[in-house]
Amino acid sequence: MNAFPTLATPRLRLRELRATDAPALCAIHGDTANMRWFGADPMTDLAQAHALIDTFAQWRTQPNPGTRWGIERAGELIGSCGLFKWNRSWNSCALSCELAPAARSQGLMSEALRSMLDWGFTHMQLHRIEAWVHPHNTASLALLQRLGFKAEGTLREAGFWNGQRHDLVVLGLLVQEWLDK
């Protein structure tokens, strides 16, 4: 993949995550209530945040690459979003995102995802983007449906975090559905 694609929206900048983002990322990923639907156990120390930033950077070098953006508002990291597990032969990938609690209910993730989806469908030439969401994560389900994603089914006990198995709802968005919005 080429140089990291920085994206801009009216209120946000989507940019590469940096080592200096580790404290903010640790605060977001260390909040148990915030992470209950994310699909990973909450972070317990700053070293885990640094390791996650390194993992996201390595996504771009994998055979099925991905891109993870830090979501910045007024110079502050408030979350991240990304496209990963890119299957080039199928023109498909998966989506993931999280936002700090203080930044919710302001339309910021919708704004970030719109920019990211535009980029993915255009620059990655995607045909399909999918998301796996916990069935009780009503805010994420509603957001994705507003963006045009369609619920396609349930993956029974496909997730495992916080010592428990979790069902996941699969949602998909096709390029033509995105273009028709």
LUMNUBA-8358 format. One line per 10 residues: number of its first residue (from 1); for each residue x, y, z of C-alpha. Coordinates in Angstrom, 2 decimals, always signed. Each point is the difference from the previous one (the first is absolute). Last residue first. Example, Ala and Ser with C-alpha at 12.3 -4.5 7.8 and 13.67 -1.06 7.14 Angstrom:
LUMNUBA-8358
2) +13.67 -1.06 +7.14  -1.37 -3.44 +0.66
END
This chain:
LUMNUBA-8358
181) -27.66 +6.70 -0.95  +0.22 -1.71 -3.43  +3.82 -0.02 +0.01  +0.08 -1.82 +3.33  -2.57 -2.58 -1.11  +2.01 -0.48 -3.21  +3.18 -0.57 +2.00  -1.56 -2.71 +2.14  -0.43 +0.35 +3.76  -0.13 -2.99 +2.31
171) -1.07 -0.68 +3.57  +0.83 -3.13 +1.98  -1.49 -0.21 +3.50  +2.34 -1.52 +2.57  -0.77 -2.54 +2.73  +2.28 +0.17 +3.01  +2.05 -2.56 +1.94  +1.21 +1.11 +3.41  +3.27 +0.50 +1.89  +0.06 +3.76 -0.56
161) +0.33 -0.74 -3.70  -1.00 -2.75 -2.40  -1.90 +0.63 -3.22  -1.54 -2.51 -2.41  -2.56 -1.28 +2.52  -2.63 -0.25 -2.75  +0.78 +2.07 -3.08  -3.29 +1.76 -0.60  -1.50 +1.04 -3.31  +0.05 +2.47 -2.87
151) -0.78 +3.37 +1.56  +0.22 +2.63 -2.73  +2.46 +2.91 +0.06  -1.31 +3.25 -1.48  +1.77 +2.61 +2.13  -3.10 +0.31 +2.19  +0.22 -3.80 +0.48  +3.59 +0.34 +1.16  -0.92 +2.66 +2.53  -2.99 -1.97 +1.31
141) +2.09 -3.16 +0.49  +2.74 +2.01 +1.67  -2.43 +1.62 +2.46  -1.87 -3.26 +0.62  +3.06 -1.90 +1.19  -2.17 -2.78 +1.46  +0.35 -2.18 -3.12  +3.83 +0.24 +0.14  +1.20 +1.28 -3.36  +1.89 -1.60 -2.89
131) +0.50 +2.44 -2.85  +0.19 -0.51 -3.75  +1.24 +1.96 -2.97  -0.76 -1.16 -3.53  +0.99 +0.94 -3.56  +3.25 +1.66 +0.94  +2.10 +1.92 -2.51  +2.61 +0.64 +2.70  +0.21 +3.65 -1.02  -3.65 +0.73 -0.75
121) -2.04 -2.38 +2.17  +2.46 +0.28 +2.85  +0.39 +3.78 -0.20  -3.74 +0.64 -0.07  -0.40 -2.45 +2.90  +2.68 +1.84 +2.02  -1.59 +3.40 -0.58  -3.45 -1.28 +0.93  +1.50 -1.84 +2.97  +1.51 +3.18 +1.46
111) -3.20 +2.04 -0.34  -2.12 -2.80 +1.47  +2.52 -0.33 +2.81  -0.28 +3.71 +0.73  -3.80 +0.24 -0.03  -0.04 +1.67 +3.43  -1.45 -2.85 +2.07  +3.45 -1.20 +1.08  +3.17 +2.06 +0.50  +0.04 -0.20 +3.82
101) -0.27 -3.82 -0.16  +3.18 -0.32 -2.08  -0.71 -1.55 -3.39  +0.57 -3.43 -1.50  +0.15 -1.40 -3.51  +0.26 -3.15 -2.11  -0.74 -0.75 -3.64  +0.61 -3.18 -2.01  +1.23 -0.49 -3.55  -1.15 -0.87 -3.49
91) +1.20 +0.18 -3.60  -0.25 -3.83 -0.29  +3.48 -0.39 -1.52  +1.37 +2.79 +2.20  -1.22 -1.49 +3.26  +0.69 +2.85 +2.40  -0.05 -1.31 +3.57  -0.11 +3.60 +1.25  -1.77 +3.33 -0.38  +0.39 +2.33 +2.92
81) -1.32 +2.34 +2.60  +1.52 +1.74 +2.98  -1.00 +2.04 +3.01  +0.09 +3.47 +1.59  +3.62 +0.98 -0.66  +0.29 +3.73 +0.78  +1.34 +2.68 -2.37  -3.37 +1.73 -0.42  -1.64 -3.31 -0.88  +2.16 -2.98 -0.94
71) -1.17 -3.45 -1.09  +3.01 -2.30 -0.24  -0.22 -1.97 -3.20  +0.53 -3.74 -0.41  +0.85 -1.32 -3.47  -0.05 -3.62 -1.06  +2.08 -2.41 -1.97  -0.75 -3.55 -1.15  +3.64 -1.00 -0.69  +0.98 +2.13 +3.03
61) +2.05 +3.22 -0.22  -2.83 +2.47 +0.69  -1.16 -1.99 +3.02  +3.45 +0.50 +1.56  -0.89 +3.57 +1.01  -3.16 -1.26 +1.74  +2.03 -2.58 +1.91  +2.56 +2.64 +1.05  -2.81 +2.23 +1.31  -1.39 -3.02 +1.87
51) +3.41 -0.74 +1.55  +0.29 +3.62 +1.17  -3.47 -0.24 +1.56  +0.95 -3.28 +1.71  +3.14 +1.63 +1.42  -2.19 +2.74 +1.51  -1.64 -2.39 +2.43  -3.19 -1.95 +0.80  -1.72 -0.08 -3.33  -3.61 -1.21 -0.07
41) -0.61 -3.50 -1.41  -0.76 -0.09 -3.68  -3.11 -0.22 -2.15  -1.13 +3.61 +0.19  -3.36 -0.49 +1.70  +1.01 +0.34 +3.68  +2.84 +2.39 -0.93  -1.54 +3.29 +1.15  -1.28 -1.56 +3.23  +3.43 -1.46 +0.77
31) +1.88 +3.24 -0.77  +3.54 -1.06 -0.85  -0.50 +0.21 -3.77  -0.94 +3.69 +0.05  +2.53 +0.98 +2.69  +2.70 -2.15 -1.63  -0.64 +1.68 -3.36  +0.36 +3.43 +1.62  +3.24 -1.01 +1.76  +1.39 -1.75 -3.13
21) -0.62 +2.88 -2.42  +3.63 +1.21 +0.36  +1.11 -3.26 -1.66  -1.82 +1.12 -3.14  -3.24 -1.07 -1.71  -0.23 +0.96 -3.66  -2.58 +2.62 -0.79  -3.72 +0.68 -0.20  -0.52 +3.73 +0.59  -3.34 +1.12 +1.27
11) -2.54 +2.82 +0.07  -0.74 +0.80 -3.67  +1.57 -3.27 -1.17  +3.62 -0.73 -0.83  +1.75 -3.22 -1.01  +3.68 -0.93 +0.36  +0.93 -2.91 -2.24  +3.26 -1.58 +1.23  +2.51 -0.16 -2.83  -0.48 -2.84 -2.47
1) -1.10 -3.58 +0.63
END
